[in-house]
Amino acid sequence: MKFFLVCIIFMNYMYAYSYNDVLKDYEAGRFEKVCDDGAIFYMRNDKNENILTAIGDACARVDSINPLAAIVKNLISTKEFRESGSYFATLVLQKKLIYQFMNDNINLKELRLPRTNHVLSRVFENLATDNYKVVDEGLRKIEISTPEMDYVLWLSSDDPKKVFIDEYKNGKLLQRHWYL
């Protein structure tokens, strides 16, 4: 009986969160909520590209890259939606390649992917052009220095390992990102 009640509550919630709610939350800058609640739309197999683009952008802004893979395949009807799909696919691939670089020491030299303003793209570009310094091989800690920002990449010790990217400006930590 409890399971049945939980299912009914979940189904009501799933259909109660509407397109307008997503757009209101997005416009209000509640990106984490949009990304988290946006899963409802792919579970319903919803193909509204405006909503999916807002959800994808919200997920990219809060470093929740994995949901982007599910969104990409549905962004096809216009040039703008296809561009959004390519942006999301680029982030998914860059995250995966950086993860392999940090864990498996793969060579990223000469790989060229579209440039974006996302931290993954900025870091990927520097790794692919060999603009980094390994500061601790054992801990797999890497530093990237650019005129605008410095980045420190490192692996967590838990399993599965997470890749952390710390952004510094003038020696001050501005933001920490982590990816699995």
C-alpha positions in Angstrom: 0.0 0.0 0.0 2.8 2.4 0.8 4.5 1.7 -2.5 1.3 2.4 -4.3 0.9 5.7 -2.5 4.4 6.7 -3.3 3.9 5.9 -6.9 0.7 8.1 -7.1 2.5 11.0 -5.4 5.4 10.7 -7.7 3.2 10.6 -10.8 1.3 13.6 -9.6 4.5 15.5 -9.0 5.9 14.4 -12.4 2.9 15.9 -14.3 2.5 18.9 -12.0 5.8 20.4 -13.0 4.9 22.1 -16.2 6.7 23.9 -19.0 5.8 27.2 -17.4 7.4 26.1 -14.1 10.6 25.2 -15.9 10.8 28.5 -17.7 10.0 30.5 -14.6 12.7 28.7 -12.6 15.1 29.1 -15.5 14.5 32.8 -15.8 14.8 33.2 -12.0 18.3 31.5 -12.2 17.3 28.4 -10.3 19.4 26.3 -12.6 20.0 23.4 -10.2 16.2 23.0 -9.8 15.6 23.2 -13.5 18.3 20.5 -14.1 17.1 18.2 -11.4 13.4 18.6 -12.1 14.1 18.5 -15.9 14.6 14.7 -15.7 10.8 14.5 -15.5 10.6 15.7 -19.1 13.0 13.1 -20.5 11.2 10.4 -18.5 8.0 11.5 -20.2 10.0 11.3 -23.5 9.1 14.9 -24.1 10.5 16.4 -27.2 9.8 20.1 -26.6 13.1 21.5 -27.8 12.7 24.9 -26.0 12.3 23.2 -22.7 15.1 20.7 -23.4 17.4 23.5 -24.3 16.6 25.4 -21.1 17.2 22.2 -19.1 20.4 21.5 -20.9 21.7 25.0 -20.4 20.8 24.8 -16.7 22.6 21.5 -16.3 25.7 22.9 -18.1 25.7 25.9 -15.7 25.6 23.7 -12.6 28.2 21.2 -13.9 25.7 18.4 -14.3 27.0 17.2 -17.6 25.6 13.6 -17.8 22.0 14.6 -18.5 23.1 16.5 -21.6 23.7 13.2 -23.4 20.0 12.4 -23.2 19.0 15.8 -24.4 21.3 16.1 -27.4 19.5 13.5 -29.5 16.2 15.5 -29.4 17.6 18.9 -30.5 17.3 18.6 -34.3 14.5 20.8 -35.8 16.2 24.2 -36.3 19.7 25.5 -36.7 19.6 27.0 -33.2 18.5 23.7 -31.6 21.2 21.8 -33.5 23.8 24.3 -32.3 22.6 23.8 -28.7 22.8 20.0 -29.3 26.4 20.4 -30.6 27.3 22.5 -27.6 26.0 19.9 -25.1 27.6 17.1 -27.0 30.9 19.0 -26.9 30.7 19.3 -23.1 29.9 15.6 -22.7 32.9 14.6 -24.9 35.3 17.1 -23.2 34.3 15.9 -19.8 34.9 12.3 -20.8 38.2 13.0 -22.4 39.4 15.1 -19.4 38.4 12.2 -17.1 40.4 9.7 -19.3 43.3 12.1 -19.4 43.4 12.3 -15.6 42.8 8.6 -14.9 44.5 6.9 -17.8 47.0 9.5 -19.0 45.6 9.5 -22.6 47.2 11.9 -25.1 44.9 14.8 -26.0 47.5 16.6 -28.2 46.1 17.6 -31.5 42.5 16.9 -30.6 40.4 19.8 -31.7 36.8 20.3 -30.5 34.6 23.4 -30.7 35.5 26.1 -28.2 33.0 27.2 -25.7 33.1 29.4 -22.6 32.5 26.5 -20.3 35.3 25.6 -17.9 35.5 22.1 -19.5 36.3 23.7 -22.8 38.9 26.1 -21.4 40.6 23.3 -19.6 40.4 20.9 -22.5 41.9 23.4 -24.9 44.9 23.9 -22.6 45.4 20.1 -22.2 45.2 19.5 -25.9 47.8 22.2 -26.6 50.1 20.9 -23.9 49.8 24.1 -21.9 49.9 22.5 -18.4 52.4 21.4 -15.8 52.2 18.2 -13.8 53.0 19.2 -10.2 52.4 15.8 -8.5 52.5 12.6 -10.6 51.5 10.4 -7.7 48.3 12.4 -6.8 47.9 13.3 -10.5 47.8 17.0 -9.8 48.0 19.4 -12.8 48.3 23.1 -13.1 47.2 25.3 -16.0 48.1 29.0 -16.1 46.4 31.4 -18.4 46.4 35.2 -18.4 42.7 35.2 -17.2 42.7 32.3 -14.8 44.7 29.5 -13.2 43.3 25.9 -13.0 44.3 23.0 -10.8 43.1 19.6 -11.8 43.3 16.7 -9.4 41.8 13.3 -8.7 39.8 12.3 -5.6 41.0 9.3 -3.7 37.5 7.7 -3.5 36.1 5.1 -5.9 35.1 5.9 -8.5 37.5 8.8 -8.7 36.2 12.3 -9.4 38.1 14.9 -11.4 38.2 18.2 -9.6 38.9 21.5 -11.4 39.7 24.4 -9.2 39.5 27.9 -10.7 41.9 30.5 -9.3 42.2 34.2 -10.0 45.1 36.1 -8.4 45.7 33.1 -6.1 42.2 33.1 -4.8 39.9 30.0 -5.3 36.9 31.2 -7.2 35.1 28.0 -7.9 35.5 24.2 -7.6 34.0 21.9 -10.2 33.9 18.1 -10.0 33.1 15.5 -12.6 32.6 11.8 -12.5 
